[in-house]
Amino acid sequence: MQLYSRSSRVVLFCVALLTPCASALTTTKMQWLQSPRTSSATRSFNVYADTFLSLSSISTDTEDFSRRFKSEKFRDIDSYSYASCFEALQAYYKIHGDLVIPRSFEVPCTKDYPSEWHGVKLARHIYNMKWWQRHIAKHSDRVAQLNKLDFIWGRLQPQWNIFMESMTNYYSLHGDARVPLSFVVPSEDPWPKSCWGFPLGNVAYRIRSRNDFLGRYDDVNRRAQLDGLGFVWDFSEHNFLKFFRALKHYVRLEQGIVLQSTSSRERTIRVPYKFVVPAGHENGWPCDLWGYPLGSKCMAVRQKELYIKNHPDRKSRLEDIGFRFSGNASLGWLDVVHAAAIYSQMHGRILDVPCNFVVPTPPEGIMFDASDAWPWPEHLSGLKLGQRLKDVRLKGSYLKGRDAPTRKAQLDALGFVWNPTRGRRRRGLGYTAGKDAVE
């Protein structure tokens, strides 16, 4: 019996794979398995051989089987004759009724198409300028033949032109150039047929991330064309600026604060978690912000560092307009303890606030000078201090988490009454005290 070395067995295996006849592989497999040098490599060969044999048994046509495994890049498709190309186009037209060939379409291995085109991406080799120059440019009679099949001449133009045509149509239909990554030009009107099936979102992403189509002499002109459509080069910056603009509108419309007239310490932006920008011109919001979930965005910025991670400059811009990263709950506690401190000072360092006490607003028509000012800050007006402190006493509001001991100590320092005396209180005590302080 002839013995095979490791290298010889590898050569035999490669020869068997290149042989279209399955019987050759069967013989090689049997000789290898009879070799006394059994190893893991032998078992691996056994697996590969069985797989190959099972695949070859599916197709009795060995030529068809070998053609399926022959890569398209090893074929000289550019040398195919015009007659062969036209035959493939006719076959597609007969089956589909047009020549709007998807860019991903691969010629199936059926008798409808010429065998040399099997497994080839038809649109890639037909709709390009090299094919036109080789087969059409000097043969005007062929133009009439292709027109009968509704050949799409617009797809012969460079990819940049098709991209810009798609972008222009997207802008006219959607009013912006913010194309989603997964967007593909639909095969329907009003889109031009030359753009049907074009992966606009993917190409826009590659231009943004890899500068595709921009590394040439006409780089400046192409960038100018995209800028004219409002192309978004940096989505992170774009989304942050939208959030920043929505916050400033909220401050002006909802809180009534003029940013230029107050410092960042004097203002605090508090947006409810469920707040969504209302629609309608009567609400004073720009159209492009209608439906914007500003409340949830604020929470994401605080908890997940949305838009501000690795961007300290953005964080500073938010702080400058009064955005606080401690959250609405912490901001609410600051208001409560501030009002409680004022009430405690007005009542001899005793913080025993009636349940119905609300921080009063300044009386109209009364002017205060610097030495005799109204004790309650304007931003605390209307705060239901009595109810808030009752919730602290009964529900433990604001006293949960790692800040609970510190907040309890603050209340104790203000003389907070944890177990007030039961009974009916004198109405308007806090307001009267505040009024007495003014008088």
N, C-alpha and C positions, 0 to 999 in steps of 0.2 A: 504493500500500500504506500502511495506517495504521501510524504508528510509536507505540510505547508508551514512556512515560517509566518510570523506575525505580519511582516511587510507584504509577503506574497498573498496572504489572505485579504488584506486591504485592497490590493490591486485587483484581485478576482472580484471582490465586492463591487468596486467602481465599474469594472468592465460589464458586470451583470446588469448594473443600473442603466448603463448606456446602451445595452442591447434591447431592442424592442420586443424580442421574443421572450415570453415568460418562462419557457422551458429551460432556457440557459440559466436563469436565476435558480430554478429548482435544482438543477444538477450541481451548481456551485454550492448551494446551501447543503445538499446531502454530503458532498465531499468534505466541506468544512466541519460539519457536525461529526463526521467519522474520525476527524483528527483527534489524537490523544491529548492535545493541548487544549483542554477545555478551560474556559475562564469567563469572567464577566463580559469581556469583549465578544466571546462566542455567543453568549446569551443575547447580547444587544443585537448582534447580526441576525439572530433568529427572529427577533421581534421585527426588525426592519424588513427582513425578507418576507415574512408573513404578511405584513402590511402592504408591501409592493404587490405581492401575488393576489391579495384580495382586491386591490384596486384594478389590477390588470384583468381580473376575471369579470369586472363590471362591463368593460368594453372589449368586444372581440376584435375591433379594428385597432391594430397596434399603431398604425399611423396617426389615428385620431388621438390615441392615448399619449403618444409622444408629443403631439402638437399642443396638447393641453398644458404640458409641463414645460414648454418652450417659451421663454420670456419674450415679451414684446420688444424689449430693447435690443435683442440680438437679431431682429429682422430688419432688413433693408427696405422699410416701407416706402421711403422716398423714391425708390426705383419702380414702384408699382405703376403700371401703365394707366393712362386716362380711362381706357375701356374698363379696366378692373375697378377703378374708383367709381365710375359711373354706374357700373353694375351693382356695387354695394349701396350706392345712394338710391338707385331704383328699388332695390329690395327693401330698404328702410321706408321709402315713400309708399310702397305697395302695402306694407303692414300698418304704418302709422298715419298715412294720409298727409304728411308734411315732412319738411326737413328741419324741424325745430329739434335737433338732436341734443339731448342732454349732455352736458360736459362729462358726466360720469358713465355714459352709455358704453357698454362693451359688446362688441358683435358676438352674438351667441353662436355656438358650434352646431348650426343646423344647416340643412340643405338650401335654405332660402338665401343664404349669403355665400359669396365665393369663399372657398376653403382658406385661401391665403389671408383673409381678413378675420378669421376666427380668433377671438380673444383680444382684438385690437380696439382701442378707444377711438371710435370713428371720428367724432367731432374734433379731437386733438389734431388729427392729420389732414382733415379736409378743410376746416375753417381756420386757415392761416395763410399769410401772404406768400410763403414759399410755395405752397401748393398752387396758389393762383398764378404766380409768376411762371411756374414750371408747366402748367397744363392749360391755362386760360388766357393769359396776357396776349399771346400771339395767335389765338384761335377764336375769332369772333363768333364762329358758327357754334361753338360749344356754349356760349352764353345763352343762346336761344334754347338749347337742350336743357340747361339747368333751370332756366326760367319756367319751363313747363312743369318742373318739380317744385316750384316755389322756393328756389334756393335763396337763402338769407344772405345777401351780399354784405349787409352791415356787420356780420360777424367776422368778416375778413380784416377789419380794422384792428389796430393794436389794442392790447388789453387795457391800457390806460384810457383810451378813448371810450371803450365800453364801460369802464368803471365810472368815468365822469358823466356819461350819458345816464347811467343808472342812478348816480348820486343826484343829478339834476332832477330827474323824475321823482326820486324819493323826497327831495326837498319841496317840490311843487305839491306833492300829495300830503305830506305830513307837517310841513311848515318848519322843519329843522333838519339838521344833518346828523342827529344822534342815532345812528343805525345800530340796532341790536346785533350782537355777535352771530346769532343763529339765523339772521334774516337772509332769505334767498329770494331773488326777484321772481314773483309768481308768473306763471305762463298764462297770462290773461291781459285783456285791455284794462287800463290805458297804457300799459307798459309796452315799449317797442319790442318786436320779436327778436331783435338782435341782443336784447338783454335778458330774455327769458332764461330762467335757471341759473343766472349769474350769482355766485355766492358773495353778495355785496357786503354783508356784515363781516365775514371772514377776511375779505380783502381790506376793508377799512381798518380792521384790527391789526393786520400785518403792516399796513402803512403807518399806523400809530406806534406800533411796538418795534418794528424792524426797519422802518423807512423804505419799504418796498416802493419801487417806481421813482424814488426821490434821489438816488445816488448818481444823477447824471447832470449834464450841462444845463438842462432846463429845470433844475431843482427849484429855483426861486419862482419861476412862472407857475409851476404846478402847485406849490404851496400857496401862492396868491389865489389860484383858482379855488382851492379848498377853503381858504379863509373867507372868500366871497360867499360861500355857501354856509358859513358858520360851522365848519368842521371842528369837532372837539378833539384837540390833540392830547389833553390830559383829563380823563374822566374824574379822577380824584379831586383835582383842583376845581373842575366844573361843578361837581356835587357839593363841595364845601362852600363855594361862592353862592350857590342856590340856598343852602341852609343859612348862611350868614345874612343873606338878603331877606329871607323870610323872618329871621329873628328881629332884624331892625324894623321891619314892617309891623311885627307883633308889638314891639315896644311902643311905637307911635300910635297904633290904632287901638290896641287892647288896654295898654297900661297908661296911655296918655302922657308919656315921658318924651321930652325933647332931648335927644342925645347930646347936642352941642351945648345945651345950657346947664347940664348937670355932670358931675364927675362920676367915675365908675364906682366910687365908694358910696355915693348917695342913691344909686339905683341898683335894683336887683331884678333880673328877668326870671319870672316864674311862669312856666308854660304848663298847663295841665297835661297829664300823660295822654288823655284821649283827645286832645285838641287837634282838629284837622282844619286846614284853611277853608273857609266857606266859599262857595261859588257865587257868582253874581257881581256885577259892577257896583251895585248899591252897597256892598260891604267894604269897598275900598281896596281890595286886594288885586294885584296884577293877574291877568288871565293865566299865565304860565305857572302860577303858584296854586291855583284852585285844586283842592283835593290833596294838597301836600300834607303828610302826617307829621306836622312839626313837633307835637308832643312826644311821640315815640322816637323821633330823631334826637331830641334833647336827651332822653334817657339813654339812648345808644351812645351818644357822645360821652356821657358821664360814666357809664358802666363798661363800655367796650372800646372807648377811645376812638370811636368812629370819626374819620376825617382828620384827627389830631395826632394819631400815633406817628411818632418820628417827625412831627411837624410842630415844634415849639412856637414858631411864628404864628401859626393859626390859633393856637391856644391863647396866645397873648392878645390877638385881635378879638377873640370872644370875651376875654376878661375885661377888655377896654370898654365894651358896650354893656357890661353888667352881668354877663353870664357867669353863674357860679357852678363849680364842679362838685359841690357837696350834695346837690340834689334838693328837691322841693321839701322833703321831710326835714332836713337839717335847716333849711331856710325858714320853715314854719316855726321850728323851735327857737330860732334867733328872735323872731318877732314876739313870740310868747314871753321869753325871758326878758326881752327889752321892755315890753309893756308891764310885766310883773314887777320889774325893778322900779319903774316910775310909780306904780300904784303903791308899792311897799314904802317908798320914800315919802309919799303923800300921806300915808297912814301910820307913821311912827314905826317903821320897820316891821310891820305886821302884814302878812299877805293872806288875808281872809276875804276873798273876792266873791260877791254874790253871783249866783249862777247866771242871772240875766244881765250881768254887766257887759256893756259894749263900749269900747273906746270911743269917746265922743269926738265930733268934728269941731273945729273952731267956730265960735259964734260969729254970725255975719255982722259987718259994720263995726267991729271992734279992731282997733289997731294996737299992735304990741310992739314995744321997743325992746332993745337988747337986754335991758335989766329986768324986764317984767314980761317974759315970753310965755306963750301958751305951752303947757308942759308936755302935751302929747304930739309927737312928730306926725306929720301929715300922712306918711305911708302906713301908719298904724290905725288910721281912722277907720272905724267900722269893724275892728277886730273883736270877735266875741271871746274876750278874755275869760269871762266867768265860765263859759261852757268848755273852753279849752282846759282850764285848770280842773274842772270837774272830771273831764275825761282822764286827766293825769291821775287824779285821786282814785277813780273807780275802775278805769280800764287799763291804767298803766301806759297811756299814750306818751310817746317820746321817751319812755324809760326802758326801751328794749335795745339790746345790742351792747357793744363795747363802751358806748358813751353814757350808759345808764347811771353808773356811780357818780360821774362828774355832774350830770344834770341834777341828780338828787341833792348833791352838795350845794349846787347853785340855788336851788329852791330853799334849802335849809338856811342858807346865808341870808335870804330875803325874808325869812320869818314865815315860811309857808305853813299853813295850818292843815295838817294831814287829816285830822278828825275834827271837823268843825262842829260847833254846838248846834243841835237841831232846833228848829223853830223858824218863825217868819222874820225875815230881815227887813230893815228899813229900805224902802225903794229909792234908788237913785243916789246911793251913798257915794259911789265913785265919781259920778258926774258932779255932785254937789262939792265934793272935796276938790275936784279939779277946778270948779268955778270959783270956790273960795280962794284957791291958790292964785287965780288970776286977779281977783278983786283985792 
